[in-house]
Amino acid sequence: MRFKASYNLWLIAPAALMVAVFFLYPLYFSLYSAITLDNGSFTLTHLEKAFELYSNDILFTIMLVCVSVFILAILSITIAATIALSPFKRITSLLGFLYRLPLFIPFIVTAQMMRTFLAKNGLMNNAFVEAGLLTPMETISLLGWSGIIITFVWKQMAFSTLLISGAMAALDESQIRAARNLGASKIRILFEVMLPQITPTLGVAMVLSTVTMMSVLSVPLMIGTGSPTMMSADMAFRVNSYGDYHVANALGLVSYLICAGLAWFYLRQSLKDKGAVA
């Protein structure tokens, strides 16, 4: 038994070392740097400076992510429900292929694609002009906050839809058939039979998507148009322009707290629904 336990520890040692070196140590360093001076003494000066300089960007980030997650939830549920409930197999197969495409494209490539697609002289506006729907003077640029939302939603849609459609596919088919036999419409089946059962999966998809959006740097840098911008861009600016790791890590701490608060709220609601929390 001792040999087996030792053997198992050696098997997980490489993975544990990678987690410690590339995740736990940077996390510890960023948290420590955010609340200490160079001499190691505790301080809240860096957090105060972060809020003083970037409070508008923090609010902008929260609002942008919330809007993106809301739109993402609607689209993901719609696509997943169409795949689960539609009798037209060819349409669902095509839809299943199309929504998976963003899953294999990195964020930096997505940002560059959207930059050339959403610009005033980009592919989208040129297509409208060629189709006679717009004139060159009527075209507008969607770069900025709207472009960031479009990029986030498009990129994360594959991930969230895959989770939600998988949860819908795992539901007991007899419940859906029973609802149909009783005359329930597809919309009623979705809202009264399917969604209540996949709420935990939906919550996981939205929380993970929120964390991903909060951490992306390429999208606000390449699609954003200046101030206000997202906190990830501010962190990069503090490091690259001033070498100020303290304030950059203070902004990172704010991001941690936002994501942790969201995860705590979701877990608390999940446990409450299951009767584990009074």
Secondary structure by P-SEA (a helix, b strand, c coil): caaaaaaaaaaaaaaaaaaaaccaaaaaaaaaaacccccccccaaaaaaaaaccaaaaaaaaaaaaaaaaaaaaaaaaaaaaaaccccaaaaaaaaaaaaccccccaaaaaaaaaaaaccccaaaaaaaaacccccccccccccaaaaaaaaaaaaaaaaaaaaaaaaaaccaaaaaaaaaacccaaaaaaccccccaaaaaaaaaaaaaaaaaccccccccccccccccaaaaaaaaaaccccaaaaaaaaaaaaaaaaaaaaaaaaaaaaaacccc
